[in-house]
């Protein structure tokens, strides 16, 4: 009887990659974001049915929005800058990065985050200007865990929900 290693005939099943594990991660994230560390934002989606888009360019000068949806997310301030513009004066810009829980939004709230939508956070409106999906659940393809939205504070008159 030697101390030799024998290769198994079939490989072992993958660890921590099944539906049960993904559902557990979703449940834990839901509870953490909604009850412990998350902030509430109001999400204003563009109404694709009533907004008139340009036939060639796909842009809309006047957009209509659906009623707001309360969403729990993680919000972090990422940029504040002041610039001086000749002939106009001082211009200030604010930027936030909002981390949305993808499965919670898409499966439970039937909400899909898109560029051009607006967010109300801390009494200010922000427009979503860029989206990324930086984290994969357990490194699996097509199992994104979050949607990160870079949002710039909207100027007065650009968006008014009232």
N, C-alpha and C positions, 0 to 999 in steps of 0.2 A: 504494500500500500504506500504509494508515493505521495509526495506533496505537489501533485500536478493539477493544473487548472484545466477543466473541461468546458468547452464552449457549449452553451445550451442550444438545443435544436431550433427553438423559436425565440425571438427576442421578447423581452418583458414588455407589458403594456406601458404606454406613456403615463408619466406621473403628472397629476395636477392639471390635466388638460381637458377633462370631460365637461359635459353640460352642467353637472352638479357643482363642480368647482367654479365655473363661470357664474352660475346663479348665486353661489355663496359670495363671491366677490361683489356682484351687483348689489346684493342685499346689504352687505357691510358698508359699501360706498354710499348707498342711499341713506342709511341711518347716520353715517358720519356727516355727510354734506347737509342733510336736512335738519338734523337735531343738534349737531355739535359745532362744526367749524364753517358751515356754509353761510352765504349771504343771499338775501332775496333780491332778485332783479325782475323787472317787468320786461317781457320780450314782445316787440311789435313786429309781426311778420308782414311782408308785402302781400297784398291780396292779388294773386296772379289772375283771377277771373275778371276783376273790374279795372285793373290798371291797364292803360292803353300803352303798349310798347310799340316802338318804331319798327316797321316791317323789316327794314334792312339791317339796322344797327342793333336792335333789341334793347334799346334804352327807353326810359320813360321820363319825361320832364316832370309830370305830376303823378305821384304815386298814391295809391289808396292802401290803407293798412287794415288788417284784421284787429279785433279787440285784443288787448294785451293778455298775456299768459304769465302767471307767476312761476318763476323758475328759481330753483336753488342752485347756486354755483359758487365757485371760489374766485374771488376778484382780487387782483393785485394791481396797484398803481405802478406803471413801468416808466412813464416819461412825462416830464413837465418841462416845457421850454418857452423861453421868451426871445422874440426876435424883433429887431427894429427894421421897419420897411420905410424907405424914403418916400415922403409924400403922404404916407398913411398913418404912421405912428407905430406904437407897440402892438405886437401880435403874440398872444399866448396860446399854446396848445397843450392839451392834456391827452394822455393815452393810458388805457387800462388793458390788462390781459385777463380775459374771463375764461376759466376752465369749466366746461360743461361736462356732465356725465352723459356720455353718448347713449347708452342703452336706456337710461331713465327717460331721456327726452324722446327718443324714437319709438320705444316700445310702450311706455306708459302714458306719455303726453302727446304722442303723435305730432311731434314738433321736429322740424329739420332746420338746423342753423344754416343761414345763407348770408353771403356778403350783400350789403345794402340794407339789411334789416336794422332796426334800432333797439337800443336797450335803455331803460330808465334805471339808473343806479345813483343813489345818494342825491336825489333831486336834480340830476343832470341827465341829459340825453346823450347817448354815444352811438355812433354809427359803426357797424362791423365793416372793417376794411380788408381784413385778411383772415383766412382760416387755415389751421393746421390740425393734423391728427397725430400728435407726437408719440403717444404711448400705445404699444400693443400689449394685450393681455397675455402673459406668459410667452411673449415672443411669437404668437401665432398670427399668421396672415389673416386678414379680414376679421380680426377680433380687436378692433380699436376700443380703447378704454375711455378716451376723452376726446373732446373737440376743444381746441384752444382758439379763441377769437381775439384778435387784436382790434381794439375799438378806439376811435378818436372822438373826442367830445364834439358834438354838433354845435354849430354856431346858431345863435338865436335867429329864428325865422326859417331855418332849414327844415326843422321838424317840430310840429306842435301836435300833441295828442288830444288837446281839448277840442 
